[in-house]
Amino acid sequence: MLKIENVFKTFNAGTVNEKKALQGLNLHLKPGEFVTVIGGNGAGKSTMLNCVAGVFGVEAGRILIDDVDVTHLPEYKRAKYIGRVFQDPMMGTAATMQIEENLALAARRGKPRTLRPGITKEEREQYREQLKILGLGLENRLTAKVGLLSGGQRQALTLLMATLQKPKLLLLDEHTAALDPKTAAKVLEATQRIVSKDNLTTMMITHNMRDAIAYGDRLVMMYDGHIVVDVSGEEKKQLTVEQLLNLFSRASGSDEVDDKLVLG
């Protein structure tokens, strides 16, 4: 469903601030695979995700989504393949609009506009059922303004909006990093339920080793623009944070892991 083939990305090339963010990166995701991506600051996690989304261009290599070469497509043309949730809970929703209006916008993205009534009774019932999946009681607050919701509620709603049309690829960019631990756990549980229910191919960037181990069916760790650890199946299920740190040290030849990874 996703192929990243020999991708290179450099920032500020030819200057004293040159940074080789991705160096011949290769990563393939099978349909329905839920991959967590972890790594220290500057490892290349967010750069990889932004290159897939089309925010950044690449100097070399190819990116394919469902066998379509999107390497040179602009971000807005890739949007039909991709659902994305950002780190900031304020992004992805319209604060002055109602919950049901936000969901209607997401459900009709890319579809022809008509003169029929804004939200039908049938659609409203569908939105209520979808919101129940989040387990936050929002199904009883369809007409509430989104700006009145907490950060966690908004992030959960953004997640639901990003997946309403079942994208080919779901990108989660540290989507719980700005939330308190209790709320983050609820959003992660909702993430797992939605991804499993719709069998969505998902890439989740995280700084938290425990979350990377607990969620998804495959774990990838990056260092210096490369993938240095790639585990799945039973091997991933049996992992501990200590074992993951040892794997990282052996694969990268470095003991440098920032505190956020260990303490997050």
N, C-alpha and C positions, 0 to 999 in steps of 0.2 A: 504493500500500500504506500510505503514511502521508501525511496532509495536516494541516499546521499552518497555520491560517488566521487571520490578524490577531490573534495572541495577545498579550495584555498581562499582565505580572506585575510587581508592585511589592512590595518588602519594607519594613516599618516605615512604611507610608503615613501621612502627616500628622505625622511626627516629624522631628527634626533629622537622624536617621539614615536618612531615606527614600532608597531605592535603586530606580530604575526598571530592572529587570533585563532585561525583554523589552518592546519598544515596537513593537507592530503586526507581530510576526514572522510571516513566510510562508515555508513550505518544503514542497515535495511530493517524495516519494520513490516512484519507480516500482517495481513488483515485481522483486525480484532485484537492485536497485541497491545498491552498496556505497559509502556516502558517508563521507568523512573530514571531521571538523569541527575547525577550528583557530581560535585567537584568544588574545589576551592575557588576563591575570587580570582578572576582572570583565566579560568580554565577553558573558557570558550562555550559554556552552556547556553547563555542567552544569545551569543553571537550566532550559534548554530540555529537556534529557534527563529531568530530574526531573519536569517538567510532563507530558511524554509518558508517563512511567511511572506518574504519578498520585501521586507523593510530594508535589508542590505543586499546589494548585488555581490556576486562572487567573481574573483579573478580567473578561476579555473575550476573545472569539474562540472558535474550535472546534478540536478535535483529533479526527481520524478515523483509525482503523486498519482497513484492508481495507473501507472504506466504512461502518464502524460508528462512530457518534459516541460516543466514550469520554470526552468533556470532563468530565462530572460523575460518572463511575464512580470508585469508590474504588480504591486501588492493588491490593488483593487480587483485585478483579474484572477488572482489566486483565491479571493475571498469565497468563491462558490465551492471550493474544495475544503476550506478550512474553517473550523470554529476555534475561537481563541479567548482565553480568560487571562487578564493581566494581573499584576501584583496589587495594583491600586484598586480597592473596592469601588471607588468613585467612577472608574472608567467602565464603559460597557452598558450603562443604564442611563435613562433620562430622568433626572431627579424630579422635575416638575410634572411628570406624567404618572398616571396610575400604574399599578402592577400589571393589570390586564392589558393596558395600552402598550406597555413595554413588550409584553409577550406577543401581542398582535404584530408589532413592528418586526420582531424577530421571526415570527412564523411566515410573514409575507415578504421577507427580504428576497429580492430578485424576481418576485412574481409580478405580473401585470396589475396595474391599479384599476379598480372598478368603481362604479357609483353606488354599489350596494352598501347597506348599513355598516358602520364601523366594526362592531363586534357582534356576532350572532350568538344566540342562546347556546347553540351547539358548541361553538368555539369556546365560550365562557366555561362550559362544563369540562371541555378538554383541558383548559388551562388549570381548572381546579384539581383535576386528577393528576396532572403533571406536577403541580406544586406540592401535592401530598408526598411525593417521593422525597422531597427535601426534609420532611419531618420538622418543619419550623412553624407550622400553623398559618403559613401565608395563604393557604387555600381559602381561609375565612376573611381575608383582607384584600380581595381583588381590586377594590376601588381606592385603596390607600395610596397616597403619593409615595413614590419610591424614596424621595428625599427624607421621609420620616423613618425609614428603616435603619437598623444598625448596620455597621460595616459588614458583619458576617452575613446578615440577611441579604444585603445587596450583592455580596459576592456569590452567594448561593443562587440568587436570581439570575445573575450574569451567566453562571455556569449552565443553568437551565436554558437560557436564551441562546447560548452558543451551541447547544445540542438539539434544539427543537427540530431542525431540519436534517438531523443526522449527518453531520459532515463526514467527508472521507477521512479527515484527520483532525483530531482535537489537540490543541496546543495549550498547555497550562504552564504559565510562566511564574513560578513561585506564587501561586494564587492564594496561598494561605499565610504568606510571610508577614503581612501587615495585620494579622488577626491575633487575638489573645489565644493561648493554648486550647482552652475549652471550645471556643468558637471554631478554631482551625480544625479541631478533631471532628466537629459536626460537618463542616464543609467537605472534609476528606471522605467521611463516610458517605455523604451524598454523592460525591464524585465517583466512588467505587460502585454505588448502586446504579447510577446513570450509565456509566461505562459498561458495566456488566449487562444491564437490561438491553441496551442497544448494540452491544458488541462493537463498541467504537474503537478504532485504532487511535491510541492516545500516547502523547509524549508529555510527561510531567517533569518540569525542572523543579528541583528542591534543594535547599541547603541542609535539610534535616536527614541525617543518616537513618534514624529510626523510621521515619516516614517512608524513605526510599526502600527500606527492607520490607516494611509492613504492607505497602500497597503495590499493585501491579504484579505482572508475572515475569518481568525481566528488569534487571538493574544494570545501568551503564554508568561508569565513572570516567570523567574526563580530567586530563591534566595537560596543560601547555598545548591546547589545540588538538589533542589526540584522545582517542578512547583507550584507556589503560586497563579497565576492568569491564567485563561483560558476562553476567551470570543470569541464569534463568532456571525455571523448574524447581526441582527439589533442592538443588544447590543454593538457590536464592532463599527458599523457605527456611533453610537451616542456618542461614547467616546470622552472625551477631555483629554488633558495631565493632568490637575488637578484631574479629576476623576480617571484616571489610577494611579496616585500617591496615591490617597486615597485608592484605591483597594489594591495596593501593601502594604501600611502601615497596613491595617486591616488583610490581609492574612499572612503577614510575621511577624507581631508583631514588626516591625522595621521601623524607619524613615530614615534609612541609604540608601540613593540613591546617587550614585556618580554624580558629576557635568556633566559628559559627557551625561548622560541620559536626563537631564533637558535642557541642553544648546545645545546638538548636533544638 
